[in-house]
Amino acid sequence: MAAPLIALAGIERVFHLGDSEVHALHRLDLQIDAGEYVAVMGPSGSGKSTLLNLVGLLDRPNAGTYRLEGRDVTTLSPEEQARVRSERIGFVFQSFHLVPRLTAAENIALPMTLAGIPPAERAARVAQALKDYGLADRAGHRPDELSGGQRQRVAIARATIMRPAVILADEPTGNLDRATGDEVVRLLEELNAQGVTLIVVTHDAALGGRARRRLQMEDGSLKRDSAAA
């Protein structure tokens, strides 16, 4: 049997605020297989974003182990974690996080530039991504010249240009109207249908309900997992 794509065991994340300790994640065990479509839900402060940051190697746990594709990534150096993050994990954020001075094409190319992929291959992959996401006529536009939906499509293209194993989407429709948000969800779900693991953090019950598996977080713990139901 294949190892899970993501395996968290005994994960603890504690933040110190003044004299007090906040247990953002508490003895968390979680496995997610390749190709799953998972929604992480729960009220503000329940640990959703902390979980996403840990899975995305943007943060480290205080205790426990995290295996990604069978490899213990908690023991890696910051440089090694950055390489894994660049090559295996794609991020889609509510606020897009595009670089304002770069064009749509340059924003999409950024992960490949950082990874040292040759210019000719970068150009070919960016051109294909612009076409795939309906952005070919927006290639030279900067983010402030794009609509919210176009910006999120650029962000998704950037997140997937390195062909990651998993996409982490944090409230990906939060700044979009319903019609545009539905389009963005469709794009993410198409990627999942192609085999990319999709993990969505959301307050939106309708969006969460679309996922094949739902995780309910509460006070830093996993309270319900629909896969165990």
C-alpha positions as CSV (number, residue, x, y, z in Angstrom):
1,M,0.0,0.0,0.0
2,A,1.4,3.4,-1.0
3,A,2.4,5.8,1.8
4,P,0.1,8.8,2.3
5,L,1.2,12.0,0.6
6,I,0.9,13.9,3.9
7,A,1.3,12.2,7.3
8,L,1.2,14.3,10.5
9,A,1.8,12.5,13.8
10,G,1.6,14.1,17.3
11,I,1.9,17.7,15.9
12,E,2.0,20.4,18.5
13,R,2.3,24.1,17.7
14,V,2.5,26.5,20.7
15,F,2.7,30.3,20.4
16,H,3.9,32.5,23.3
17,L,1.9,35.7,23.8
18,G,3.4,37.6,26.7
19,D,3.2,35.3,29.7
20,S,0.6,33.0,28.1
21,E,0.9,30.0,25.9
22,V,-1.6,29.4,23.0
23,H,-1.8,25.8,21.8
24,A,-2.7,26.5,18.1
25,L,-2.4,22.8,17.3
26,H,-2.7,20.0,19.9
27,R,-1.6,16.4,19.4
28,L,-2.7,16.4,15.8
29,D,-2.6,13.2,13.7
30,L,-3.7,13.4,10.1
31,Q,-3.1,11.5,6.9
32,I,-4.0,12.7,3.4
33,D,-3.5,10.5,0.3
34,A,-2.4,11.7,-3.1
35,G,-5.3,13.0,-5.2
36,E,-7.6,13.8,-2.3
37,Y,-9.8,16.9,-2.2
38,V,-10.0,18.1,1.4
39,A,-11.7,21.1,3.0
40,V,-10.4,22.3,6.4
41,M,-13.2,24.1,8.2
42,G,-13.8,25.6,11.6
43,P,-14.2,29.0,13.4
44,S,-11.5,31.7,13.5
45,G,-8.7,30.6,15.9
46,S,-9.5,26.9,15.5
47,G,-6.0,26.2,14.0
48,K,-6.9,26.0,10.3
49,S,-4.3,28.5,9.0
50,T,-1.7,27.1,11.4
51,L,-2.3,23.7,10.0
52,L,-2.0,25.0,6.4
53,N,1.3,26.9,7.3
54,L,2.8,23.7,8.7
55,V,1.7,21.6,5.8
56,G,3.1,24.3,3.4
57,L,6.4,24.4,5.3
58,L,5.9,28.0,6.2
59,D,6.1,27.1,9.9
60,R,7.6,24.3,12.0
61,P,5.9,22.3,14.8
62,N,7.1,22.4,18.4
63,A,6.7,18.6,18.5
64,G,5.6,15.7,16.2
65,T,6.6,14.6,12.8
66,Y,5.5,15.6,9.3
67,R,6.2,13.3,6.4
68,L,5.6,14.6,2.8
69,E,5.8,11.9,0.1
70,G,7.4,9.6,2.7
71,R,10.1,12.0,3.7
72,D,10.4,13.5,7.2
73,V,10.5,17.2,6.3
74,T,10.5,18.5,9.9
75,T,14.2,17.6,10.1
76,L,15.2,19.5,7.0
77,S,17.2,22.8,7.0
78,P,15.4,26.0,6.1
79,E,17.1,25.8,2.7
80,E,16.0,22.2,2.1
81,Q,12.5,23.1,3.2
82,A,12.4,26.0,0.8
83,R,13.4,23.7,-2.1
84,V,10.7,21.2,-1.2
85,R,8.1,24.0,-0.9
86,S,9.2,25.4,-4.3
87,E,9.0,22.1,-6.1
88,R,6.2,20.2,-4.4
89,I,3.7,22.7,-2.9
90,G,1.6,25.4,-4.6
91,F,-0.1,28.2,-2.7
92,V,-3.3,30.1,-3.5
93,F,-4.2,32.9,-1.1
94,Q,-7.3,35.0,-0.5
95,S,-5.3,38.2,-1.2
96,F,-3.5,36.8,-4.3
97,H,0.0,37.8,-3.1
98,L,1.1,38.8,-6.6
99,V,4.2,41.0,-7.0
100,P,2.8,44.4,-8.0
101,R,5.7,45.5,-10.3
102,L,5.7,42.2,-12.3
103,T,3.4,41.5,-15.2
104,A,1.0,38.5,-15.2
105,A,3.6,36.5,-17.2
106,E,6.4,37.4,-14.9
107,N,4.4,36.6,-11.8
108,I,3.6,33.1,-13.3
109,A,7.3,32.6,-14.2
110,L,8.6,33.6,-10.8
111,P,8.8,30.1,-9.1
112,M,10.6,28.7,-12.2
113,T,13.0,31.7,-12.2
114,L,13.8,31.0,-8.5
115,A,14.2,27.3,-9.3
116,G,16.7,28.1,-12.0
117,I,14.7,26.6,-14.9
118,P,16.2,27.7,-18.3
119,P,14.6,30.7,-20.0
120,A,13.3,28.8,-23.0
121,E,11.5,26.3,-20.9
122,R,10.1,29.0,-18.7
123,A,8.8,30.9,-21.7
124,A,7.1,27.9,-23.2
125,R,5.4,26.9,-19.9
126,V,4.3,30.4,-19.1
127,A,2.8,30.8,-22.6
128,Q,0.9,27.5,-22.1
129,A,-0.4,28.5,-18.7
130,L,-1.6,31.9,-20.0
131,K,-3.5,30.1,-22.7
132,D,-4.9,27.5,-20.3
133,Y,-6.2,30.1,-17.9
134,G,-7.6,32.5,-20.5
135,L,-5.0,35.1,-19.8
136,A,-3.1,35.3,-23.1
137,D,-4.3,38.8,-23.8
138,R,-3.3,39.9,-20.2
139,A,0.3,38.6,-20.3
140,G,1.8,42.1,-20.1
141,H,-0.6,43.6,-17.6
142,R,0.4,44.2,-14.0
143,P,-1.8,43.1,-11.1
144,D,-3.4,46.6,-10.7
145,E,-4.6,46.3,-14.3
146,L,-6.3,43.0,-13.8
147,S,-9.7,42.2,-12.3
148,G,-10.0,40.1,-9.1
149,G,-10.8,37.0,-11.0
150,Q,-7.9,37.5,-13.4
151,R,-5.5,38.1,-10.5
152,Q,-6.6,34.8,-8.8
153,R,-6.2,33.0,-12.1
154,V,-2.6,34.4,-12.3
155,A,-2.1,33.2,-8.8
156,I,-3.4,29.7,-9.6
157,A,-1.2,29.5,-12.7
158,R,1.8,30.6,-10.6
159,A,0.9,28.0,-7.9
160,T,0.8,25.1,-10.5
161,I,3.6,26.1,-12.9
162,M,6.1,23.9,-11.0
163,R,3.6,20.9,-11.2
164,P,3.4,20.5,-7.4
165,A,2.0,17.4,-5.7
166,V,-0.3,19.5,-3.5
167,I,-2.1,22.8,-3.8
168,L,-3.0,24.7,-0.5
169,A,-5.7,27.2,-1.0
170,D,-6.5,29.6,1.9
171,E,-9.9,31.2,1.4
172,P,-9.3,31.3,-2.3
173,T,-12.7,32.9,-3.1
174,G,-12.8,35.3,-0.1
175,N,-12.2,38.4,-2.1
176,L,-14.3,37.5,-5.1
177,D,-17.9,37.8,-6.1
178,R,-19.9,34.5,-6.2
179,A,-19.7,34.1,-10.0
180,T,-16.0,34.7,-10.1
181,G,-15.4,32.6,-7.0
182,D,-17.3,29.7,-8.7
183,E,-15.0,30.0,-11.7
184,V,-11.9,29.9,-9.5
185,V,-13.3,26.8,-7.7
186,R,-13.9,25.1,-11.0
187,L,-10.2,25.7,-12.0
188,L,-9.0,24.3,-8.7
189,E,-11.3,21.3,-9.0
190,E,-10.1,20.6,-12.6
191,L,-6.5,20.4,-11.3
192,N,-7.7,18.0,-8.6
193,A,-9.4,15.9,-11.3
194,Q,-6.0,15.7,-13.0
195,G,-4.5,14.2,-9.9
196,V,-3.2,17.2,-7.9
197,T,-4.0,16.9,-4.2
198,L,-6.2,19.9,-3.2
199,I,-6.5,21.2,0.4
200,V,-8.8,24.2,0.9
201,V,-9.2,26.2,4.1
202,T,-12.5,28.0,4.1
203,H,-15.3,29.5,6.2
204,D,-17.7,29.0,3.3
205,A,-19.9,26.0,4.0
206,A,-20.9,25.8,0.3
207,L,-17.3,25.6,-0.8
208,G,-16.4,23.2,2.0
209,G,-19.4,21.0,1.0
210,R,-17.9,20.5,-2.5
211,A,-14.8,18.7,-1.1
212,R,-14.9,14.9,-0.9
213,R,-13.4,15.0,2.6
214,R,-14.1,17.6,5.3
215,L,-12.0,18.2,8.4
216,Q,-13.5,20.2,11.2
217,M,-11.0,22.0,13.4
218,E,-11.8,23.3,16.9
219,D,-9.4,24.7,19.6
220,G,-6.3,23.4,17.7
221,S,-7.7,19.8,17.5
222,L,-9.3,17.8,14.7
223,K,-12.8,17.3,16.0
224,R,-14.4,15.6,13.0
225,D,-13.1,13.9,9.8
226,S,-15.7,12.9,7.3
227,A,-13.4,10.1,6.1
228,A,-13.8,8.4,9.5
229,A,-17.6,8.8,9.5
